[in-house]
Amino acid sequence: MEMFFALNSQRELVAATVADRKQQYQCPGCHALVRVKHGQLMRAHFAHVQGSGCATFSEGETALHLRGKQLLAAWFERNGYQVQLEAVLTALNQRPDVLVQYPGQAPLALEFQCSPIKLTRLRERTRGYWQHGYRVLWILGQPYVKQLRLHGKASKFYQFARQWGVYLLFLDVPRQQLHLAYQLLVTDTSKLQARWRTFDLRRTSVQAFSRWRPRAISISTSQRQFQGYQRQVSLLRIRQVSCRRRLQQQCYRAGGSLMQLPSWVLPTTARPPLLSGPYVEWYVQVFLALRTSPKRLSAAQLTACLKQTLSPLMAPNVCLRQRDDCLETLVAAVAAALVTAGVLVAKQAGWQLVPEKISWQPG
């Protein structure tokens, strides 16, 4: 495979098209000397000066993937990290695109994903890193940018950081930019919402990128959207037909219908896109569970109720190492929403349920 980028004496990534033949360059993978080669019948590229056992670029990968790996390797190396391209991790039987490590930190595997990957394989690779003490960061290539939608192809790569919430990372190789789609949120009546931040790898350090913290936001639907959502529920037009039928049947068995749900069961606050279906499905389960629960609940009982109703509805989310943290965050947010809606009233050592808030409303 042709090598289009190499490291100069300042450890900067240089394209073969602009490389100076009088300068020395190194392979980003094995750090052996390489030279610039180009002519009328060949495009500019680098080649090893002598025979090398370097296997970094031996696979039939695309030029975009190769350049992306080199770009990431050079960025981390400039910022004081030990870097290996295509390091062979025998214990895992895996070979990350780039393996980096900073003194005092666990090694970090960088996976630059440009091609499709099955969910089962993604789970295996991610868990393999975790189980052997490696962190992993999935970075998506250009083919995934257009898939930024709820349950789109990029959704299986959702990752979580406390300062960014649920996020995705995209690498624009030609522009040498890292695009962060963060604070991913969704309501049942709107498309996936995301905030964006672009980091130029030539001007931003790895440390500045990892420490960057945005301003927190909370997005709610407008009154008009909420009224539209109520009409959707009343007319049995919840987005997923199978979900709608299932919820309607559960409501019938409990003595009511979707049209008789109290207003708090129709969520209007944007939440992270971590459920396999709409959030109203979880809220309905909470409503039905509270109807049969004791009218006085301890904090532990309330948390257990919310977790038990939430867990079966969570999407696979195989790249979320902090999945439990996400679950805890969702549970805390909905518990607070129940208090705000007047469903729960604080009592000594627990909560008191308000009967009219867990009753069927007139049809």
C-alpha positions in Angstrom: 0.0 0.0 0.0 1.4 3.4 -0.9 2.3 5.7 1.9 1.1 9.3 1.3 2.2 10.9 4.6 5.4 10.6 6.7 7.0 12.3 9.7 9.6 15.1 9.3 12.3 15.9 11.8 9.8 18.0 13.9 7.6 14.9 14.1 5.0 16.6 11.9 2.9 14.8 9.3 3.9 15.8 5.8 2.2 14.9 2.5 4.3 13.4 -0.2 3.0 16.0 -2.7 4.7 18.8 -0.8 7.7 16.9 0.7 11.2 18.2 0.1 13.5 15.5 -1.4 16.4 17.0 0.5 14.8 16.4 3.9 14.7 13.1 5.8 11.4 11.5 6.7 10.3 8.6 8.8 7.5 6.0 8.5 4.8 6.8 11.0 4.5 3.1 11.7 8.0 1.7 12.2 9.9 5.0 12.2 12.4 3.7 9.6 13.7 6.2 7.0 11.5 6.7 3.9 12.1 8.7 0.7 9.8 10.6 -1.6 9.0 9.0 -4.9 7.0 10.5 -7.7 7.2 10.8 -11.5 5.1 11.2 -14.6 3.5 7.8 -14.3 3.2 7.5 -10.5 1.6 9.7 -7.9 3.8 11.1 -5.1 4.3 8.8 -2.2 6.8 7.7 0.4 8.7 4.3 0.3 11.0 2.7 2.8 14.7 3.3 2.0 15.6 -0.3 2.7 13.7 -3.5 3.0 11.6 -3.3 6.1 9.5 -5.6 8.1 7.0 -2.9 8.6 3.5 -4.3 8.2 1.6 -1.2 9.1 0.6 -0.4 5.5 0.5 -3.9 4.1 -3.3 -4.4 4.2 -5.6 -3.4 1.4 -7.0 -0.4 3.2 -8.3 2.8 1.5 -6.1 5.9 1.2 -8.6 7.8 3.4 -8.2 5.2 6.2 -4.4 5.1 5.9 -4.1 8.9 5.9 -6.4 9.1 8.9 -4.3 6.7 10.9 -1.2 8.6 10.1 -2.8 11.9 10.9 -4.0 10.7 14.4 -0.6 9.1 15.1 1.2 12.3 14.3 -1.2 14.4 16.4 -0.7 12.3 19.5 3.0 12.0 19.0 3.4 15.8 18.8 1.7 16.0 22.1 4.1 13.7 24.1 2.3 10.4 23.6 4.1 7.1 22.8 2.5 6.0 19.5 2.3 2.7 17.7 0.4 2.1 14.4 -1.2 -1.3 14.0 0.3 -2.6 17.3 -0.2 -6.3 17.6 -2.0 -7.1 20.9 -1.5 -10.8 21.1 -3.6 -11.3 24.3 -6.6 -9.7 22.6 -5.9 -11.0 19.1 -6.5 -7.5 17.9 -4.6 -4.7 16.2 -5.8 -1.2 16.9 -5.3 1.4 14.1 -3.3 3.5 16.5 -2.2 2.7 20.1 -1.2 5.7 22.2 -0.1 6.1 25.8 0.8 9.0 28.0 2.8 8.6 31.2 0.5 7.7 34.2 -2.5 6.9 32.0 -3.9 3.6 30.7 -3.2 2.9 27.0 -5.7 4.2 24.6 -6.7 2.4 21.4 -7.8 4.7 18.5 -10.1 3.1 16.0 -10.6 5.1 12.8 -13.7 3.4 11.3 -14.5 4.2 7.7 -16.2 1.0 6.6 -19.3 -0.8 7.9 -18.9 -3.1 10.9 -21.4 -5.4 12.4 -22.7 -4.7 15.9 -21.4 -8.1 17.2 -17.9 -7.4 15.9 -18.0 -3.9 17.3 -19.0 -5.3 20.7 -16.3 -7.9 20.6 -13.5 -5.4 19.8 -14.7 -2.9 22.3 -15.1 -5.3 25.2 -11.8 -6.9 24.3 -10.0 -3.6 24.9 -11.9 -3.0 28.2 -11.3 -6.4 29.6 -7.5 -6.1 29.1 -7.2 -2.6 30.6 -7.2 -0.5 27.4 -9.4 2.5 26.8 -10.8 2.8 23.3 -11.9 5.8 21.3 -14.0 5.2 18.1 -13.5 7.9 15.5 -15.7 7.8 12.4 -14.7 8.6 8.8 -16.6 10.7 6.3 -19.0 7.9 5.2 -20.6 8.0 8.6 -21.2 11.8 8.7 -24.5 11.6 6.7 -25.7 8.9 9.1 -26.1 11.2 12.1 -29.7 10.4 12.8 -31.6 8.5 15.5 -30.9 4.7 15.0 -28.7 5.5 12.0 -25.5 3.6 11.2 -23.4 5.9 13.4 -25.7 5.3 16.5 -23.9 2.1 17.5 -20.8 4.2 18.1 -22.3 6.4 20.8 -19.8 7.1 23.5 -20.2 9.0 26.8 -18.1 11.6 28.7 -19.4 13.6 31.6 -18.4 16.9 30.1 -19.8 16.1 26.6 -22.7 13.7 27.4 -23.5 11.2 24.7 -21.2 12.1 21.7 -19.7 11.0 18.4 -16.4 11.9 16.8 -15.7 12.4 13.1 -12.3 12.9 11.4 -12.1 15.1 8.3 -8.8 13.9 6.9 -8.3 16.4 4.1 -8.9 19.3 6.4 -7.1 17.7 9.4 -10.1 18.5 11.6 -11.8 16.5 14.3 -15.6 17.1 14.6 -17.3 16.5 17.9 -21.0 16.0 17.9 -21.9 16.3 21.6 -24.9 16.6 23.9 -26.8 14.3 21.6 -30.5 14.6 22.6 -33.9 13.6 21.3 -37.5 14.1 22.0 -40.2 11.7 20.7 -41.5 14.5 18.5 -38.3 15.7 16.9 -35.2 14.5 15.1 -31.9 13.9 16.8 -30.4 17.1 18.1 -26.6 17.7 18.4 -24.2 20.5 19.1 -21.0 20.6 17.1 -17.4 21.7 17.9 -14.5 21.5 15.4 -10.9 21.0 16.5 -8.1 21.8 14.0 -5.4 19.2 14.8 -2.7 21.6 13.6 -3.6 24.1 16.2 -5.3 22.2 19.0 -3.3 20.0 21.5 -4.6 16.6 22.6 -4.8 17.9 26.1 -6.9 21.0 25.1 -9.3 18.7 23.2 -9.8 16.3 26.1 -10.2 19.1 28.7 -12.7 21.1 26.6 -16.0 21.6 28.3 -19.1 23.1 26.7 -22.0 25.0 28.3 -24.7 22.7 29.5 -28.1 22.9 27.8 -31.6 21.6 28.3 -34.0 21.5 25.4 -37.7 21.1 25.8 -40.5 21.1 23.2 -42.7 24.1 22.8 -46.3 24.1 23.9 -47.4 23.8 20.3 -45.1 20.7 19.8 -46.5 19.3 23.1 -50.1 19.7 21.9 -49.1 18.1 18.6 -47.7 15.2 20.5 -50.8 14.8 22.6 -52.8 14.6 19.3 -50.4 11.9 18.0 -50.9 9.8 21.1 -54.7 10.4 21.1 -54.9 9.3 17.5 -52.6 6.3 18.2 -49.8 7.7 16.0 -46.8 7.0 18.1 -43.9 6.7 15.8 -43.3 3.0 16.0 -46.4 0.9 15.1 -45.3 -2.1 17.1 -44.6 0.1 20.1 -48.0 1.7 19.8 -49.8 -1.6 19.7 -47.9 -2.9 22.6 -48.5 0.1 24.8 -52.2 0.2 23.9 -52.6 -3.4 24.9 -50.8 -2.8 28.2 -53.1 0.2 28.9 -56.2 -1.9 28.1 -55.1 -4.6 30.5 -54.6 -2.0 33.2 -58.1 -0.6 32.7 -57.4 2.4 30.5 -56.1 3.5 27.1 -53.4 5.7 25.5 -56.0 8.5 25.3 -56.4 8.4 29.1 -52.8 8.8 30.0 -52.1 11.8 32.3 -50.1 14.6 30.7 -46.8 13.9 32.6 -46.6 10.6 30.8 -46.0 12.4 27.5 -42.3 13.5 27.9 -41.4 16.9 26.5 -37.8 17.3 27.7 -35.0 16.2 25.4 -33.1 13.1 26.7 -30.0 11.3 25.4 -30.8 8.9 22.5 -30.1 5.7 24.5 -33.4 3.9 24.2 -34.3 1.4 21.5 -37.7 3.2 21.1 -39.5 6.4 22.1 -39.2 7.7 25.6 -43.0 7.6 26.0 -42.7 3.8 26.2 -40.6 4.1 29.4 -42.9 6.7 30.9 -45.9 4.5 30.3 -44.1 1.6 32.1 -43.3 3.9 35.0 -47.0 5.0 35.1 -48.2 1.4 35.2 -45.7 0.4 37.7 -46.5 3.3 40.1 -50.2 2.4 39.9 -49.5 -0.9 41.6 -46.7 0.1 43.9 -47.1 1.2 47.6 -48.2 4.8 47.9 -45.2 5.5 50.2 -41.9 4.7 48.6 -38.4 4.9 49.9 -35.7 6.5 47.8 -34.3 3.0 47.1 -37.7 1.7 46.1 -38.3 4.5 43.6 -34.8 4.1 42.1 -35.4 0.3 41.8 -38.8 0.9 40.1 -37.3 3.3 37.6 -34.3 1.1 36.8 -36.4 -2.0 36.4 -38.7 -0.3 33.9 -35.8 1.3 32.0 -33.3 -1.5 31.6 -35.3 -3.6 29.1 -35.7 -0.6 26.9 -32.1 0.5 26.6 -30.5 0.1 23.2 -27.4 -2.1 22.9 -25.0 0.9 23.1 -21.9 -1.3 23.0 -19.4 1.6 23.1 -20.7 3.1 26.3 -18.3 1.9 28.9 -20.1 4.1 31.4 -23.5 2.6 30.6 -24.4 2.4 34.3 -23.6 6.1 34.7 -25.9 6.9 31.8 -28.7 4.8 33.3 -28.2 6.5 36.7 -28.3 9.9 35.0 -31.6 9.0 33.2 -33.2 7.7 36.4 -32.2 10.8 38.4 -33.6 13.1 35.6 -36.9 11.3 35.4 -37.2 11.1 39.2 -36.8 14.9 39.3 -39.4 15.2 36.5 -41.9 13.2 38.6 -41.4 15.6 41.5 -41.8 18.7 39.2 -45.0 17.2 37.7 -46.4 16.7 41.2 -46.5 12.9 40.9 -44.3 12.6 44.0 -44.2 14.6 47.2 -41.2 14.5 49.5 -41.9 12.9 52.9 -39.6 11.9 55.7 -37.4 9.0 54.5 -39.1 8.8 51.1 -41.8 9.8 48.8 -45.6 10.0 48.8 -47.5 9.2 45.5 -50.3 11.6 44.6 -53.3 9.4 43.6 -54.8 11.6 41.0 -51.4 11.8 39.1 -51.4 8.0 38.7 -55.0 7.7 37.7 -56.6 7.4 34.2 -57.9 10.6 32.9 -61.4 11.1 31.4 -61.4 10.0 27.8 
